[in-house]
Amino acid sequence: MSEGSEYVRAADRALRETYEEPMALPEYVDRLVENPTIGAHAAKYLLAAIEAAGTRTVVEEGEETRRYRFFDDPHNDGEHAILGNTEVLNGFVDDLRSIAAGRGKDEKIVWFEGPTATGKSELKRCLVNGLREFSKTPEGRRYTVEWNVQSAGADDRGLSYGGDPTVGDDEHWYESPVQTHPLSVFPEEVREDLVSEVNDGIDDHVPLEVAGRLDPFSREAYEFLEERYRRQGRDELFSAIVDESHLRVKNYVVDVGRGVGVLHSEDEGTPKERLVGSWMHGMLQELDSRGRKNPQAFSYDGVLSQGNGVLTIVEDAAQHADLLRKLLNVPDERSVKLDKGIGMDLDTQLVIISNPDLEAQLNQHADRNGMDPLKALKRRLDKHDFGYLTNLSLETELVRRELTGQTEIWEVAGDEERTERIREAVTVSVKDGAGEVRRREFAPHAIEAAALFAVVSRLDEEDLPAGLDLVDKAMIYDKGYLQEGDTRTDKAEFEFDDASADGEQGIPVTYTRDVLADLLHAEGERHHADLAVEDVVMPRDVLNAMAEGLSTAPVFSTGERSEFENRVVPVKNHVFDRQEEDVIEAIMFDNRVDRETVADYVEQVYAWETGEPLYNDRGEEVEPDPLEMKLFEVEGLGRFSESAYDGNRPDESVRTFRRQKVITTLNRHAWESRNEEFAAADVDLTAIPVIRSVLESHDWDDVRRTFEDVDPRQWDDPPQGTETAAVKAATLEAMTSEFGYSEASAELTSRHVMGQVSYRWD
């Protein structure tokens, strides 16, 4: 079988799993009892779709919190994921829970507001994608009804709402144009009993609710069949009306126009046309029935008609401010009118999305106090503020998405993996003026630099604790703690103002993206005899371009430009520190202390302090070796000199160091593992800050001690045969093989770092 045929067969399977054959009403009721979600009202169904995707744990603004995977756009490979704003999204889910259960917020219209490029448009796409895919699953099937009145012997009279029949086996079957709920066919008292029975059988804090009547189109069919069979004297009138020759329940895939209504900024028409639909005047005379307008002559193409059953979204709501007051009573009364005599019940979750300009419109009469004509509307709006990202890792992920189109959601396993993802280089293919394709590299830390500058521009400095700068605050927000040497301080120990303005303003990702795109096409001014250094964009190139572009970018005020320019210096210093760490670790790569030596030291200190037995390789009990501990502390840690010991016996400073920096951490792990047999060897050595510093970091003193003849001033072009030349060659090899640098970016980064170090080497 050809490859093309395989794809066709795969598509056949996908559709076969998505759609079902229409069923009779009793069969639907049986399925509903088994799986009440298929008949859930709008808010409950949206909530079920969100919860069905599961959750994961994230750190945002320094706090660990639960995030619903639904907002990661998992069914679409993350293409329209909403990065960050987890607290806002969780608040939305909490509101849905209250709305679905009818606990005081069911009259509310959910309002998402925020500046441009904060993820509001992604929210709309994410909701549509998630609901569509959920409705394809057996647990999330969505159903409505379709009618056939021709089989009742109705002469030439039929059903229509636009002239074209619904696609099906029989051209006379017409689906409800507004996704009416199958249970709305039942008389109200019967429906209430049925719903009550379903709710009695489920263990859910949100009960099933079906309150609406049949839509006007379906009522035409129902009333026609009712009149026909009543005249015939049928005793089981309802059974005749809903016989499967007249009524079928069918599933549909939720999408824009079918269960999801979206009103865009460019949509036009009268308020009635935009909200509900319009009369098709060419059909009014043809379908006029008993002197009134026939609902079969209605288009049902308004946003509420399309969104009935699940979700209604008003996008760029400031462009449709005239409609908002007309939506005022929709959540409460759950009905609208096609015409003076024709009403339509609704079940839809209303969501509006806007930039801050809508709030300005709503507050235009605020100074009139109790006479504000928009007061009732504002009371109905339940506002959720989207803000700019304030997490470095999230902003880095977003910038990379903008540059490369890679939409994979980062689910990092810990700080080490997060740090690695943030610092990674990015390579992009671009065409130059001659039409040649070139590979341009953003060196390691370049994307990190852009993201950090953007995040720092969004942070409020009014609540900074003494001794911290905005870069420190950004690090706390990203990891939940600040690490300074051996000392780790969790966010809870810092006093940040909960009502701060973090994320309300700052550099948007669109500005960052445009600056980086311009750098990709800029001609490089660097040259090297053997390496394509002109194709490398360095972190300092990024920060300089972002700072220089502020003066001409129209999106910033004069005050913002000045403020943001002042914040670039600490970002440059932080990024240089990261580059410096890379170079030092590459220089010392073959001279690292091995884990076995470190583990042996930790076990000896633990035995020295606690009296726990220590065993050698032959299983013999031995005493801790004071010489080994001393040598490690002097040469491995570089913490003490010979003067801190009397022979091999440590003085009080060494003893205090061992107890506070090593034993205290081990005791904490012993307490956490108190239900198990504890051994020092079981502890992750990197969990001890002072030990992690030995395993993972060095400083220039280590370099001087190990390579006495290295001269940073010779680094750019070291004389052959010198120790500087040998160390440089080994360093560049480590940077390319272990730290993600290309040969060109390793050369440029090491030159930059060693050039700065040379001024203070002696």
C-alpha positions in Angstrom: 0.0 0.0 0.0 1.3 3.5 -0.9 2.2 6.0 1.7 -0.6 8.3 0.5 -3.1 5.5 1.1 -1.9 5.1 4.6 -2.6 8.7 5.3 -6.1 8.3 3.8 -6.8 5.3 6.0 -5.5 7.2 9.1 -8.0 10.0 8.2 -10.8 7.4 7.9 -10.0 6.1 11.3 -9.9 9.6 12.9 -13.4 10.4 11.5 -14.8 7.0 12.4 -13.7 7.6 16.0 -15.1 11.2 16.0 -18.6 10.7 14.6 -21.4 8.4 15.5 -24.5 7.2 13.8 -27.6 9.2 14.8 -29.5 7.6 17.6 -33.1 7.6 19.0 -33.9 9.8 21.9 -34.2 6.9 24.5 -30.8 5.6 23.5 -29.3 9.1 24.2 -31.0 9.2 27.6 -29.4 5.8 28.5 -26.0 7.1 27.5 -26.5 10.3 29.5 -27.2 8.3 32.6 -23.9 6.4 32.0 -21.9 9.6 31.2 -23.6 12.8 32.4 -20.8 14.9 30.9 -22.3 14.5 27.4 -25.3 16.5 28.6 -23.5 19.0 30.7 -24.6 22.7 30.5 -22.2 25.1 29.0 -20.1 26.2 32.1 -19.9 22.6 33.4 -18.9 21.3 29.9 -16.1 23.9 29.6 -15.0 23.0 33.1 -15.0 19.3 32.3 -12.9 19.9 29.1 -10.3 21.9 31.1 -10.1 19.3 33.9 -9.9 16.3 31.5 -6.5 17.5 30.3 -5.0 17.2 33.8 -2.6 19.4 35.6 1.1 19.9 36.2 3.2 21.8 38.7 4.9 25.1 37.7 6.8 27.9 39.5 5.6 31.4 38.6 6.6 34.6 40.5 8.5 32.4 42.8 5.5 30.3 43.9 4.8 26.7 43.1 1.3 26.3 41.8 -0.9 23.9 39.9 -1.5 24.6 36.2 -4.2 23.1 34.0 -2.6 21.5 30.9 -5.6 22.5 28.8 -4.0 26.0 28.6 -0.8 24.5 27.2 -2.8 23.7 24.0 -1.8 20.0 24.2 -3.9 18.8 21.3 -2.2 21.3 19.0 1.4 20.6 20.0 1.4 23.7 22.1 1.0 26.1 19.1 -1.4 28.3 20.9 -0.3 27.7 24.5 -0.8 30.5 27.0 2.6 30.9 28.6 2.4 32.0 32.2 -0.6 33.9 33.7 -1.4 30.6 35.6 -2.8 32.4 38.6 -5.2 34.3 36.3 -6.2 31.1 34.5 -6.8 29.3 37.7 -9.0 32.1 38.8 -11.0 31.7 35.6 -11.4 28.0 36.3 -12.5 28.8 39.9 -15.1 31.1 38.4 -16.3 28.5 36.0 -16.7 26.1 39.0 -18.9 28.7 40.7 -20.9 29.5 37.6 -21.5 25.9 36.7 -22.7 25.1 40.3 -24.9 28.3 40.3 -23.1 29.7 43.4 -23.5 33.4 43.0 -21.5 34.1 39.8 -23.9 32.6 37.2 -25.0 36.1 36.1 -21.4 37.2 35.5 -19.7 37.8 32.1 -16.0 36.7 32.3 -13.7 39.5 31.1 -10.0 39.1 30.2 -8.1 42.3 29.9 -4.4 43.0 29.3 -2.0 44.9 27.1 -1.0 43.6 23.7 1.2 40.4 23.4 0.1 39.0 26.8 -1.6 35.9 25.5 -5.2 37.0 25.2 -5.6 36.0 21.5 -3.9 32.7 22.4 -6.6 32.1 25.0 -9.3 32.2 22.3 -7.5 29.8 20.1 -6.6 27.5 23.0 -10.3 27.4 24.1 -11.4 26.5 20.6 -8.8 23.9 20.1 -9.3 22.3 23.5 -13.1 22.2 23.2 -12.9 20.8 19.7 -10.6 17.9 20.7 -12.6 17.2 23.9 -15.8 16.9 21.9 -14.1 14.2 19.8 -13.5 11.9 22.8 -16.2 9.5 24.1 -16.2 11.3 27.4 -16.7 14.7 25.9 -19.2 14.0 23.1 -21.6 16.8 22.4 -25.1 16.2 21.0 -28.0 18.0 19.5 -31.2 17.0 17.6 -32.2 16.9 13.9 -35.7 16.8 12.5 -37.6 15.3 9.6 -41.3 16.3 9.2 -41.6 15.0 5.6 -42.1 11.5 7.0 -45.3 12.8 8.7 -47.0 13.3 5.4 -46.8 17.0 5.5 -47.7 17.6 1.9 -45.1 20.1 0.5 -44.2 21.8 3.7 -40.7 21.1 4.9 -38.0 22.6 7.1 -35.3 25.0 6.0 -33.0 27.7 7.4 -31.2 28.8 4.4 -32.3 26.5 1.6 -29.6 23.8 1.9 -30.4 20.6 3.8 -28.1 19.2 6.4 -25.8 16.6 5.0 -27.0 13.1 5.9 -28.5 10.0 4.5 -31.8 11.7 3.9 -32.1 15.2 2.4 -35.1 16.0 4.6 -33.2 15.8 7.9 -32.4 19.2 9.4 -30.2 19.8 12.4 -31.0 22.4 15.0 -29.1 25.5 13.9 -28.2 26.4 17.4 -27.1 23.1 18.9 -30.2 22.7 21.1 -29.9 20.3 23.9 -31.6 16.9 23.3 -33.3 17.0 26.7 -35.0 20.3 25.8 -37.4 18.1 23.7 -39.0 16.8 26.9 -41.8 18.6 28.7 -40.4 20.7 31.6 -41.7 18.5 34.4 -40.4 15.3 32.8 -37.1 16.9 32.1 -36.7 18.0 35.7 -37.3 14.5 37.0 -34.9 13.0 34.4 -32.1 15.5 35.4 -32.7 14.9 39.1 -32.3 11.2 38.6 -29.0 11.7 36.7 -27.7 14.0 39.4 -28.6 11.5 42.1 -26.3 9.0 40.4 -23.2 11.2 40.0 -20.5 12.1 42.6 -19.9 15.7 41.5 -20.1 19.0 43.3 -21.5 20.5 40.0 -24.9 19.1 39.1 -26.2 18.7 35.6 -28.6 21.5 34.6 -30.9 21.7 31.6 -33.3 24.6 31.8 -33.9 25.9 28.2 -36.7 25.3 25.9 -36.4 24.0 22.3 -34.9 26.6 19.9 -37.4 28.4 17.7 -36.5 26.3 14.6 -37.0 23.1 16.4 -40.2 24.3 18.0 -41.6 24.8 14.5 -40.9 21.1 13.8 -42.2 20.0 17.2 -45.4 22.0 17.0 -46.1 20.9 13.4 -45.7 17.2 14.4 -47.7 17.7 17.6 -50.6 19.3 15.6 -50.5 16.6 12.9 -50.6 13.6 15.4 -53.1 15.3 17.7 -55.5 15.7 14.8 -55.0 12.0 14.1 -56.0 11.2 17.6 -52.7 9.6 18.7 -52.8 8.6 22.4 -49.0 8.5 22.8 -48.5 11.9 21.3 -44.9 12.6 22.6 -43.7 9.1 21.4 -45.1 9.9 18.0 -43.4 13.3 17.8 -40.0 12.0 18.9 -40.1 8.7 16.9 -36.8 8.1 15.3 -38.4 8.7 11.9 -38.9 12.4 13.0 -36.2 13.0 15.6 -32.7 11.8 15.9 -29.9 12.7 18.3 -26.6 13.2 16.7 -23.1 14.2 17.9 -21.3 17.2 16.6 -17.7 18.4 16.9 -17.5 21.7 18.8 -15.9 24.4 16.7 -16.3 28.0 15.7 -19.9 28.3 14.4 -21.0 25.1 16.1 -21.0 25.5 19.9 -18.4 28.3 19.9 -19.3 31.8 18.7 -16.6 34.3 18.2 -17.3 38.0 17.4 -14.2 39.5 15.8 -13.3 43.2 15.8 -14.1 43.5 12.0 -17.6 41.9 12.2 -20.3 44.4 11.3 -24.1 44.7 11.3 -26.8 45.8 13.6 -26.6 44.7 17.2 -29.3 42.1 16.6 -27.5 40.7 13.5 -24.2 40.4 15.4 -25.7 38.8 18.5 -28.4 36.5 17.1 -28.6 36.6 13.4 -30.9 38.2 10.7 -34.1 37.5 8.9 -33.7 36.3 5.3 -36.3 38.5 3.6 -36.4 36.5 0.5 -37.8 33.6 2.4 -40.2 35.4 4.7 -43.1 35.4 2.3 -42.5 31.8 1.3 -42.3 30.6 4.9 -44.8 33.0 6.5 -46.9 30.9 8.8 -50.2 31.9 10.3 -49.5 35.6 9.9 -46.2 35.7 11.7 -42.5 35.4 10.9 -41.4 31.8 10.6 -38.1 31.0 12.5 -37.1 28.8 9.5 -36.4 32.1 7.7 -33.8 33.1 10.2 -30.1 32.9 9.6 -28.9 32.0 13.1 -25.5 33.3 12.3 -25.1 35.7 15.2 -22.4 35.1 17.8 -24.9 33.9 20.5 -26.6 31.5 18.1 -23.2 30.0 17.1 -22.0 29.8 20.7 -25.2 28.3 22.1 -24.4 25.1 24.0 -20.8 25.9 25.0 -19.0 29.2 24.6 -19.4 32.8 23.3 -16.4 35.0 22.9 -16.4 38.7 22.0 -12.9 39.4 20.8 -11.4 43.0 20.9 -14.5 43.9 23.0 -13.8 47.6 22.9 -14.8 47.5 19.2 -18.2 46.1 20.2 -18.8 48.2 23.3 -22.3 48.9 22.1 -23.2 45.3 22.4 -22.0 44.7 25.9 -25.0 46.5 27.5 -27.3 44.3 25.4 -25.5 41.2 26.8 -26.2 42.5 30.3 -29.2 40.2 31.0 -28.2 37.2 28.8 -26.3 35.3 31.6 -29.2 35.9 34.0 -32.3 35.4 31.9 -30.6 33.0 29.5 -32.7 34.1 26.5 -32.7 36.5 23.6 -35.3 37.4 21.0 -35.2 36.9 17.3 -38.3 39.1 17.0 -40.9 40.6 19.4 -42.8 37.4 19.5 -40.1 34.9 19.1 -37.7 34.2 21.9 -34.7 31.8 22.0 -33.3 30.3 25.2 -29.5 30.2 25.5 -27.0 28.1 27.4 -23.5 29.6 26.7 -20.6 30.8 28.7 -19.9 34.5 27.9 -16.3 35.6 27.6 -15.1 39.0 26.5 -11.4 39.8 25.7 -10.1 43.3 25.5 -7.1 45.6 25.7 -7.1 48.2 28.5 -9.0 50.7 26.2 -12.3 49.0 27.1 -11.9 49.9 30.7 -11.4 53.5 29.8 -14.7 53.4 27.9 -16.5 51.8 30.8 -15.1 54.4 33.3 -16.0 57.4 31.2 -18.9 58.3 33.5 -17.3 57.1 36.8 -17.2 60.6 38.2 -21.0 60.7 38.1 -21.1 58.4 41.1 -24.5 56.8 41.4 -25.6 58.2 38.1 -23.1 56.2 36.1 -25.2 54.6 33.2 -22.6 51.8 32.9 -22.6 50.9 36.5 -24.8 47.8 36.0 -22.7 46.5 33.2 -19.5 46.9 35.2 -21.0 45.1 38.1 -21.8 42.1 35.8 -18.2 41.9 34.4 -15.9 39.5 36.2 -12.4 40.8 35.4 -9.2 38.8 35.0 -6.0 40.7 34.2 -3.5 39.2 31.9 0.0 40.6 32.4 3.4 40.4 30.8 5.5 37.4 31.8 7.7 37.9 34.8 9.5 34.5 34.7 12.8 34.3 32.9 12.3 30.8 31.7 8.8 31.5 30.4 9.9 34.6 28.6 12.9 32.7 27.1 10.5 30.0 25.9 8.2 32.6 24.4 11.1 34.5 22.6 12.4 31.1 21.2 8.8 30.3 19.9 8.6 33.7 18.2 12.0 33.2 16.5 11.9 29.5 15.5 8.2 28.5 15.5 9.1 25.6 17.9 6.0 25.2 20.1 7.0 22.4 22.4 6.0 23.2 26.0 9.0 23.2 28.4 8.3 20.8 31.3 11.7 21.0 33.0 12.5 18.4 35.7 14.4 20.8 38.0 16.6 23.8 38.3 19.5 22.3 36.4 17.4 21.5 33.3 15.7 24.9 33.5 19.1 26.7 33.6 20.3 24.7 30.7 17.2 25.5 28.6 17.4 29.2 29.3 21.1 29.5 28.3 20.9 27.4 25.1 22.1 28.8 21.8 19.6 29.2 18.9 20.5 28.8 15.2 18.3 30.3 12.5 18.5 30.1 8.7 18.2 33.4 6.9 18.6 34.6 3.3 21.1 37.4 2.7 20.9 40.1 0.1 22.3 37.8 -2.6 19.7 35.1 -1.9 22.2 32.8 -0.2 21.0 30.9 2.9 23.1 31.6 6.0 23.1 30.0 9.4 23.0 32.7 12.1 23.7 31.8 15.7 22.4 33.4 18.8 25.3 32.4 21.1 24.5 30.8 24.4 22.9 33.3 26.8 21.9 35.6 23.9 18.2 34.7 24.1 18.5 34.6 27.9 19.8 38.2 27.8 16.9 39.4 25.7 14.3 37.6 27.9 15.9 38.9 31.1 15.9 42.5 29.9 12.3 42.2 29.0 11.4 40.6 32.4 13.4 43.2 34.3 11.6 46.0 32.5 8.3 44.6 33.8 9.2 44.4 37.5 8.2 46.9 40.2 11.3 48.2 42.0 9.3 49.9 44.7 9.1 46.7 46.8 12.7 45.6 46.5 14.1 44.5 49.8 17.4 46.1 50.8 20.4 44.6 49.0 18.5 43.2 46.0 18.2 44.5 42.5 15.7 43.7 39.8 17.8 40.9 38.4 17.7 39.3 41.8 14.0 39.7 41.9 13.8 38.1 38.4 15.8 35.1 39.7 13.6 34.7 42.7 10.5 34.8 40.5 11.9 32.1 38.2 13.2 29.6 40.7 11.4 30.5 43.9 14.7 31.2 45.8 17.9 33.2 45.6 21.2 31.4 45.8 24.2 33.4 47.0 27.3 31.3 47.6 26.3 28.6 50.2 23.2 30.5 51.2 19.8 29.8 49.7 16.9 32.1 50.6 13.4 31.2 49.6 10.9 33.7 48.3 8.8 33.5 51.4 11.6 35.1 53.3 11.5 38.2 51.1 8.8 40.8 51.6 7.5 41.6 48.2 4.3 43.7 47.9 1.4 41.4 46.9 -0.2 44.4 45.2 2.8 45.4 43.2 2.6 46.3 39.5 4.7 43.5 38.2 3.8 42.6 34.6 1.5 45.6 34.1 3.9 47.3 31.8 7.3 46.7 30.2 8.9 45.5 26.9 6.5 43.3 25.0 7.7 40.2 23.3 6.8 41.7 19.9 9.5 44.4 20.4 12.1 41.8 21.4 11.2 39.6 18.4 11.6 42.5 16.0 15.0 43.5 17.4 16.3 40.0 17.2 15.0 39.6 13.7 16.8 42.7 12.6 20.0 41.4 14.1 19.7 38.2 12.1 19.8 40.3 8.9 22.4 42.8 10.0 25.9 42.5 8.5 28.4 41.2 11.1 31.4 43.5 11.7 33.6 40.8 13.3 36.2 38.9 11.4 38.4 35.8 12.0 40.8 34.0 9.8 39.2 30.6 10.3 35.8 31.0 12.0 32.5 32.6 10.8 32.3 34.9 13.8 30.4 37.4 11.6 27.4 35.0 11.8 27.3 35.0 15.6 25.0 37.3 17.6 26.4 37.8 21.1 24.4 38.6 24.2 25.9 42.1 24.3 24.8 42.6 20.7 21.2 41.8 21.8 21.2 44.1 24.8 22.8 47.0 23.0 20.3 46.7 20.1 17.3 46.5 22.5 18.5 49.5 24.5 19.3 51.6 21.4 15.9 50.8 19.8 13.9 52.1 22.7 14.4 55.7 21.5 12.6 55.2 18.2 10.1 52.5 19.1 6.6 54.1 19.1 5.2 51.7 21.7 7.1 53.4 24.6 6.6 56.7 26.3 9.5 59.0 27.1 9.4 58.0 30.7 9.4 54.3 29.9 12.4 54.7 27.5 14.5 56.3 30.2 13.5 53.8 32.9 14.2 50.8 30.7 17.5 52.1 29.5 18.6 52.4 33.1 17.8 48.7 33.8 20.0 47.3 31.1 23.3 47.6 33.1 22.4 45.0 35.8 21.3 42.6 33.0 24.6 43.0 31.2 26.4 42.3 34.5 24.3 39.2 35.1 24.8 37.8 31.6 28.5 38.4 31.8 28.7 36.5 35.1 27.0 33.6 33.3 29.5 33.7 30.4 32.3 33.9 32.9 31.1 30.8 34.7 31.0 28.9 31.4 34.6 29.9 30.6 35.9 29.0 34.1 34.1 25.7 34.1 35.5 24.9 30.6 39.0 25.8 31.7 38.7 23.6 34.8 36.7 20.8 33.0 39.5 18.2 33.2 40.4 19.3 36.8 37.1 18.9 38.5 36.8 17.2 41.8 35.3 13.8 41.2 32.1 12.8 43.0 33.7 9.8 44.8 36.2 12.1 46.5 33.4 14.5 47.5 31.2 11.6 48.8 34.1 10.2 50.8 34.6 13.6 52.5 30.9 13.9 53.3 30.8 10.4 54.9 34.0 11.1 56.9 32.5 14.4 58.3 29.3 12.7 59.2 31.1 9.9 61.0 33.4 12.5 62.7 30.4 14.4 64.1 27.9 11.7 64.8 30.1 8.7 65.8 28.4 6.6 63.1 30.6 3.7 62.0 32.7 4.1 58.9 33.8 1.1 56.8 36.6 0.7 54.3 36.5 -1.3 51.0 37.1 -4.6 52.9 34.2 -4.0 55.2 36.4 -3.2 58.2 35.3 -0.4 60.6 37.7 2.5 60.5 38.0 5.9 62.1 37.5 9.1 60.0 40.8 10.2 58.6 41.6 13.8 59.8 44.3 14.2 57.1 41.9 13.4 54.2 39.3 15.8 55.6 41.9 18.6 55.9 43.4 18.1 52.4 39.9 18.3 50.9 39.0 21.4 52.8 42.3 23.1 51.9 42.8 22.0 48.3 39.3 20.8 47.2 37.2 23.4 48.8 39.8 26.1 49.0 38.1 27.3 52.2 41.0 27.1 54.7 44.7 27.4 55.0 47.2 25.4 57.0 46.9 27.9 59.8 43.3 26.7 60.5 44.7 23.3 61.7 47.0 22.2 64.5 48.6 19.4 62.7 45.5 17.7 61.3 43.2 18.8 64.1 40.7 21.5 62.9 40.3 24.7 64.8 36.9 26.1 65.8 36.3 27.8 62.4 36.7 24.5 60.6 34.6 22.6 63.1 31.8 25.3 62.8 32.0 25.0 59.0 31.6 21.2 59.1 28.6 21.4 61.4 26.7 24.3 59.8 27.4 23.7 56.2 27.6 19.9 55.9 26.0 18.2 59.0 23.0 20.5 59.2 22.0 19.6 55.6 22.5 16.0 56.2 20.4 16.1 59.4 17.6 17.7 57.4 17.7 14.8 55.0 17.9 12.3 57.9 14.7 13.9 59.3 13.0 13.8 56.0 13.9 10.1 55.6 13.2 9.3 59.2 10.9 6.3 58.3 13.7 4.7 56.4 17.2 3.6 57.3 19.3 6.7 56.7 22.9 6.8 55.4 24.9 9.8 54.4 25.7 8.1 51.1 22.0 8.2 50.2 22.0 12.0 50.0 22.2 13.8 46.7 25.5 15.7 47.1 24.2 18.7 45.1 21.6 19.2 47.8 24.4 20.5 50.0 25.1 24.0 48.8 28.8 24.0 49.8 29.3 20.7 48.1 27.4 21.7 45.0 29.8 24.6 44.7 32.7 22.2 44.7 31.1 19.9 42.1 29.6 22.5 39.9 31.6 25.8 40.1 35.1 27.2 40.4 36.6 30.6 40.5 39.6 32.4 39.2 41.6 31.4 42.3 41.2 27.8 41.2 42.4 28.7 37.7 45.5 30.5 39.1 46.3 27.7 41.4 45.9 25.0 38.7 47.5 26.9 35.8 50.2 29.2 37.2 51.5 30.3 33.8 48.2 31.2 32.1 48.1 34.9 31.0 44.7 36.2 30.0 46.3 39.1 28.0 47.7 36.5 25.6 44.3 34.8 25.1 43.3 36.3 21.8 46.5 35.0 20.0 48.6 33.0 22.5 52.2 32.1 21.5 52.6 28.5 20.5 54.0 26.2 23.1 52.8 28.3 26.0 50.5 27.1 28.8 48.0 29.8 27.7 47.8 28.2 24.2 47.3 24.7 25.6 44.6 25.9 28.1 42.8 27.9 25.4 42.6 24.9 23.1 41.3 22.6 25.8 38.8 25.3 26.9 37.4 25.8 23.5 37.1 22.1 23.1 35.1 21.8 26.3 32.9 24.8 25.4 31.9 23.2 22.1 31.5 19.6 23.4 30.0 20.2 26.8 28.5 23.7 27.0 26.6 24.1 23.7 28.9 26.6 22.0 29.9 26.6 18.3 33.6 27.1 17.6 32.9 30.7 16.6 30.8 31.6 19.6 33.2 29.8 22.0 36.1 31.9 20.5 34.1 35.2 20.9 32.8 34.4 24.4 36.2 33.3 25.8 37.9 36.4 24.3 35.2 38.7 25.8 35.5 37.1 29.3 39.3 36.9 29.3 39.6 40.5 28.0 37.6 41.7 31.0 39.5 39.4 33.4 42.9 40.6 32.2 42.4 44.0 33.8 42.2 42.5 37.2 44.4 39.4 36.8 47.5 40.6 38.7 
